[in-house]
Amino acid sequence: MNTPAQNALSALAAEAGIIEDWMGADQRPRRVSPDTLRSLLDAMDLPANSDAEIRDSRHRLAAASAQSHLAPMLIALAGDTVELPGHCAGICQMQTPSQSRVAVRTASAADGTTTLVAPAEPGYYTLTTPGGVTTLAVAPPRAPPVDELLRVKDARAWGLAVQLYSLRRPSPDLAVATHGFGDFGALRDLAATAGSAGADALAISPVHAMFAADPAQCSPYSPSSRLFLNALYADPASVLGKAAVHHALSGMDQARLRALDARPLIDWPAAAASRLELLRRLHARFPVTATPAQRKAYDDYRATAGQDLHDHALFEALHADQTRTQGAPIPWTEWPAELRDPRSPATQRYADAHRAEVDAHMFSQWLASASLAHAQQAARDAGMRIGVLADLAVGGSPAGSHAWSRQADLMTRTSVGAPPDLHNPQGQGWGLTALSPAALRQSGYAAFLAMLRASLAHAGGVRIDHILGMARMWLIPDGASPQDGAYLRYPLTQLLRLTALEAWLRRALVIGENLGTVPDGFDARLQEQGLLGMNVLWFMRAPEPAPEPDPEPALAPSARPVEPAGFLAPADWPPHAVAMTTTHDLPTLEGWWHGQDILWRSRLGLLGPEQDEATLRAGRLADRAALWRAVQTSSPTASALPPSREPPSAELLGFVAATPCPLMLVTLEDLTGQLDQPNLPGTVADHPNWRQRAPLSVADCLNAPATTTRLQSVRAIRGRP
């Protein structure tokens, strides 16, 4: 039985958005411990270590949530009624997106509420009321559907999904060749090739800003900032011209660059050092060699990117300086105290004294931004109706520039992860930052909008990683184990409406990565907002039938043959999603067929306590047979028996292509027959995560005989009209 103190703690947690009772993946009810509740509440500046603290925290939380003040942003659907605080009643002025001003009058109801009707046209409006000024975000009913973006009814298009860093662009001319990893120049060439082959989209791994002073941190899902780009991906020749790049390369070890590019795995520290040297040389000569148009383009970029750009560049300079001083990269929380505040006098003096270095980092960001814009333009010029699909990571590194420069945006003393499930009984700790729900509301959702707009700036759409986090995020107090976390609610309706509005304004496609433990009704909410989910072949299984009475009770359970759940026929796949064979965290077609993922997990000790390699391999053989039965049912021309050695990649790609999903994304790893997946969850250095190169150049990826054969059925089913 709960005590009054426990009841008060639970009430405060609920009011703060912490979910105390939840259902585990094993369908057993779980309850968050009081210690975890107190730790998370303390991280939200709501201390709860005594009755007095709980009362004070509840009072402050109620005051912050009261409707008596005008919020910095109001979000409504077009034509809906918007509720305002009572002191805002009267005649208001509304500035429309076209900058015209119109007068609107509020209405007062018998219950004392004050309302006005939102405009019919979606967009952002400045609303000036007698009680203050706010932004009214008017969202459309839903984001643009694929049919509208592709300008065809019942669309069934296809595209590529690539790990950008893996691309190869060998060339005798080093000004346009890759230098040890793929870049936006290679992406531009692939976009042109894929567009000419009939692709409508080119999905890329995250290209967020990383750490120039610590390139060994190469996971694109743990970036320094999601507001800017990985400057290493810049394609300088496309912005400054080949002559400028040739001059900069003339003083560098060109044989070293060719050797780096020939390797099967990326040597990030070595390759990054060479690319950064090239960028520094280009920056040093820019004042002398730049054309008036180039100078204006750079000045315009800096003016538009504003303070956030300067802060990110200043962080990069400080991080490099601290790394040199300490002999190793250290997080900004361990810098001298006066430099941990981006607005401190000491930090500003450093910025003034190192103006050239800060400008060099801003210059590299400009080159990267312009290079990505060229890749998107090449995609559209080649006939792609969507083009580049960006990837917005779920969080950032707590040691990164966003965590340093915009500290108020983020939850403190917590990290993002996942609760225990059947595959990860201890839960998962990702070591990433999370946006603060309170800060989102207080800032008019500024951080969320900034990241979303940055992702869509030079893209035709975006994949939002772990979009489930818009509803709830599993947060782990610092020092606690992943299983000792809790779900924190986020303002799902507001975030989805803003996402739909940004997509509507840019005519962009939005995909939500909705894999994992999905809350009831969540997929329906995505569908209502016009956002696509993700259907992945390995998970598209028929519901398991109820167990039948055991006809052989003497047979030990471990010895009974287990019939795997059947794979869904293509026609039965949910249509409101992107169809895929796999993702970066899952086995490739080649790897799944041969059990390469099982081999790695066994070799690295990642199997569960009740798992063994032999049993898993037997299960994979049964899964292969089940998948082939589904292929046979959907394709009368399929052979009676599945291939025993080489995976039937063409048939499996055709199987996924036959689904009603409006868009299919084919991974480059499956097209080129790669064995290892890009990332093996649970590993860092033991598996070549985020380092593998494509076996073919961008010029050959879609034209080699084997890839042409694999892609034939996809193009036959999903060719452009």
C-alpha positions, 0 to 999 in steps of 0.5 A, spaced: 500 500 500 502 506 498 504 511 503 502 519 502 509 520 501 509 515 495 503 518 492 505 525 492 512 522 489 507 519 483 503 525 482 509 529 481 512 524 476 505 524 472 505 531 472 512 532 469 510 526 464 514 520 467 511 514 466 511 510 472 507 504 470 509 501 463 508 494 459 515 490 458 516 487 451 514 480 455 507 483 456 509 483 464 507 490 467 513 494 470 513 499 475 519 505 476 523 505 482 522 511 487 529 512 486 529 513 479 523 517 479 527 522 484 533 522 479 529 524 473 525 529 477 532 532 479 534 532 472 528 536 470 529 541 476 524 538 480 527 536 486 523 530 490 527 528 496 522 531 501 515 532 502 517 540 502 521 539 495 515 535 492 510 540 494 514 546 492 516 542 485 508 541 484 507 548 485 512 550 480 510 545 475 503 547 475 505 555 475 509 553 468 503 549 465 498 554 467 494 557 461 495 564 464 500 566 460 501 566 452 506 561 450 511 563 445 508 558 440 501 556 439 500 550 434 493 548 431 490 545 424 488 550 419 481 552 420 481 550 428 479 554 434 485 556 438 485 558 445 488 564 448 489 566 455 483 571 457 488 577 457 489 576 450 482 578 448 480 583 443 482 585 436 489 582 434 494 583 428 496 577 424 502 578 420 501 572 414 507 569 411 507 573 405 508 579 410 501 582 410 497 584 416 490 583 417 486 584 423 482 579 427 478 579 433 477 574 439 471 570 441 469 569 448 465 563 450 460 563 456 466 559 460 470 565 460 475 562 455 478 566 449 479 563 442 480 565 435 480 561 428 486 559 425 487 561 418 486 556 412 492 557 409 498 553 413 504 557 415 507 561 421 503 567 423 506 572 428 500 574 432 500 580 436 494 580 442 493 585 447 496 580 452 503 579 448 506 577 441 506 569 439 507 565 433 501 561 431 504 555 427 498 553 422 499 545 420 496 542 414 491 536 416 497 531 413 504 532 410 504 531 403 503 524 401 507 520 396 502 520 390 502 528 390 510 528 391 511 523 385 505 526 381 501 519 380 496 515 383 497 509 387 505 510 386 510 505 387 517 508 386 524 505 388 530 508 391 537 507 393 539 507 401 546 508 402 552 509 407 555 515 404 562 514 407 562 507 403 562 510 396 568 510 392 569 515 386 576 513 383 579 518 378 586 520 375 584 527 377 585 527 385 581 534 385 574 529 384 576 523 387 574 520 394 580 521 399 579 514 403 571 515 404 565 517 400 563 525 400 558 529 397 561 529 390 561 521 390 553 522 392 552 527 386 555 522 381 551 516 384 544 521 384 545 522 377 546 515 375 541 512 380 536 518 377 537 515 370 536 508 372 529 510 374 530 511 382 526 517 385 530 517 392 537 516 395 536 515 402 543 517 406 546 515 412 546 521 417 551 527 415 551 531 421 557 535 424 562 530 427 568 532 431 574 534 427 579 533 433 577 526 434 575 523 427 575 516 431 568 518 433 565 515 427 558 513 428 553 518 424 548 516 430 552 520 435 554 527 432 556 533 435 551 537 432 545 536 428 544 543 426 550 542 421 554 537 417 560 533 417 565 538 414 569 532 411 564 530 406 565 537 403 566 536 395 570 543 394 571 542 387 564 543 386 564 549 389 571 552 388 572 549 382 578 544 380 583 549 379 583 551 386 583 544 389 589 542 384 593 548 387 591 546 394 593 538 393 600 540 390 603 540 396 600 534 399 602 527 399 598 524 393 600 517 393 598 517 400 591 519 398 590 514 393 592 508 398 587 511 403 582 510 398 584 503 395 583 500 402 577 496 404 576 499 410 576 506 412 582 509 416 578 515 419 584 518 423 588 518 417 583 520 412 580 525 416 587 528 417 588 529 409 581 532 408 582 537 414 589 539 411 586 540 404 580 544 407 585 548 411 589 550 405 583 552 401 581 556 406 588 560 407 587 562 399 580 563 399 581 571 400 586 571 394 583 566 389 575 567 391 571 570 385 566 575 387 560 570 387 564 565 391 565 571 396 558 573 396 555 566 397 560 565 403 558 571 406 550 570 405 551 563 408 554 566 414 549 571 415 543 566 414 546 561 419 548 566 424 550 565 431 549 557 431 554 557 426 559 561 429 558 557 436 559 550 432 565 553 429 568 556 436 567 549 439 571 546 434 576 550 435 576 550 442 575 542 442 582 542 438 586 546 442 584 542 448 585 536 445 592 538 443 593 541 450 591 534 454 594 530 449 587 526 447 580 529 446 576 530 452 569 532 453 567 540 454 565 538 461 572 537 463 575 544 460 577 549 464 570 552 468 571 559 464 570 555 457 564 551 459 560 557 458 559 559 450 557 566 453 563 567 458 568 573 457 574 568 457 570 564 451 569 571 447 576 573 448 578 566 445 574 567 439 577 574 438 584 571 439 582 565 434 578 568 429 582 565 423 581 558 426 574 559 427 572 562 420 576 556 417 571 551 420 565 556 418 568 556 411 568 548 411 561 548 413 559 552 407 563 548 402 559 542 405 552 545 405 553 547 398 556 540 396 550 537 398 545 542 395 549 540 388 548 533 390 540 534 391 540 538 384 543 533 380 538 528 383 532 532 381 536 534 374 536 526 373 529 525 374 528 523 381 522 526 384 524 526 391 531 526 391 536 526 397 533 523 403 536 525 409 537 522 416 535 525 422 539 522 428 535 521 435 540 524 439 547 527 439 553 526 443 553 529 450 560 531 449 558 535 442 557 542 440 550 542 441 550 540 448 556 546 449 552 551 445 545 550 447 545 547 454 538 549 455 535 545 450 537 538 453 535 534 459 541 534 464 544 528 467 540 523 463 542 519 457 537 516 452 536 508 451 531 503 451 528 498 456 529 491 457 526 487 451 527 479 449 533 481 445 537 485 450 534 483 457 539 488 460 536 494 456 540 499 452 544 505 453 546 509 447 549 515 451 546 520 447 542 527 449 535 528 449 531 534 448 528 537 454 520 537 453 519 543 458 525 547 454 521 545 447 515 548 450 518 554 453 522 556 447 517 555 441 520 548 439 526 552 437 531 546 437 526 541 434 525 546 428 532 548 427 534 540 427 528 539 422 530 545 418 537 543 417 536 536 415 531 538 410 535 544 407 538 540 401 534 534 401 527 532 398 525 528 405 528 526 411 528 519 415 527 521 423 531 516 427 527 513 432 520 517 431 517 513 437 521 518 441 516 524 439 511 520 444 516 517 449 523 517 450 527 512 455 531 516 459 537 513 464 539 517 470 547 518 470 550 512 473 544 508 473 544 501 468 539 502 462 534 497 466 533 503 471 530 508 467 523 510 465 519 513 459 518 520 459 512 523 455 513 528 449 508 533 446 507 528 440 501 532 437 505 538 437 511 535 434 507 531 429 504 537 426 510 541 426 513 536 422 507 536 417 508 543 416 515 543 415 514 538 410 508 541 407 512 548 406 518 544 403 514 539 399 518 533 402 517 526 404 517 524 411 519 517 414 519 515 421 523 509 423 518 506 427 521 499 429 521 496 436 516 496 441 511 501 438 506 504 443 498 502 441 496 507 436 502 510 434 502 507 427 495 510 426 498 517 428 503 517 423 498 515 418 494 520 420 499 525 419 501 523 412 508 520 415 510 513 412 513 508 417 518 502 415 516 495 413 523 491 414 523 484 410 526 480 416 520 483 421 514 482 416 512 475 419 505 472 420 502 472 427 504 466 431 498 461 431 496 459 438 500 453 441 496 446 440 496 440 445 502 436 445 501 430 442 508 427 444 508 429 452 515 425 452 519 429 447 523 434 451 521 441 449 528 443 447 528 437 442 521 438 439 521 441 432 519 449 432 516 451 425 518 458 424 512 464 423 511 465 416 513 471 412 507 475 410 505 475 403 507 482 399 500 484 398 499 483 406 504 488 408 501 495 411 501 500 405 503 506 409 510 505 410 517 504 406 519 497 404 526 495 405 529 488 405 534 491 411 537 497 415 544 499 417 543 495 424 540 488 421 543 483 416 544 484 409 541 479 404 547 476 403 549 476 411 542 473 413 542 468 408 549 465 410 548 467 418 554 472 418 550 476 423 550 469 428 557 468 426 559 475 429 555 475 435 557 468 437 564 470 436 564 476 440 560 473 446 553 477 444 549 471 444 544 471 450 544 466 456 540 461 453 542 461 445 548 457 442 550 458 435 548 451 432 541 452 435 541 459 431 543 456 425 538 451 425 533 456 426 536 461 420 535 455 415 528 454 417 527 461 416 530 461 409 525 455 408 519 459 410 521 465 406 522 461 400 515 458 401 512 465 401 516 467 395 514 461 391 507 463 393 507 470 390 511 468 384 509 462 380 516 462 376 520 461 383 524 454 383 521 449 388 527 449 392 531 455 395 538 455 393 543 452 398 549 457 397 548 463 394 542 467 396 536 469 391 537 476 392 534 478 385 528 474 387 527 477 394 528 484 392 522 482 387 518 480 393 519 486 397 518 490 390 511 487 389 508 490 396 503 495 396 508 500 399 509 507 395 516 507 396 521 501 396 528 503 398 534 498 396 540 498 400 547 499 396 549 493 400 544 488 397 545 491 390 553 489 391 552 483 395 556 485 401 556 480 407 557 484 413 552 489 415 554 497 416 553 496 424 553 491 429 549 493 435 553 492 441 559 493 438 564 498 437 571 496 435 570 489 434 566 489 428 568 494 422 562 499 424 561 505 420 568 503 416 566 499 410 567 501 403 563 499 397 566 494 393 564 498 386 565 505 384 559 509 384 559 509 376 559 501 376 554 500 382 548 500 378 551 498 371 555 492 373 552 485 371 550 482 377 547 489 380 543 489 374 540 482 375 539 484 382 535 490 380 531 488 374 525 485 378 525 492 382 525 496 376 520 492 372 515 493 378 516 500 380 519 503 374 517 510 372 510 511 368 
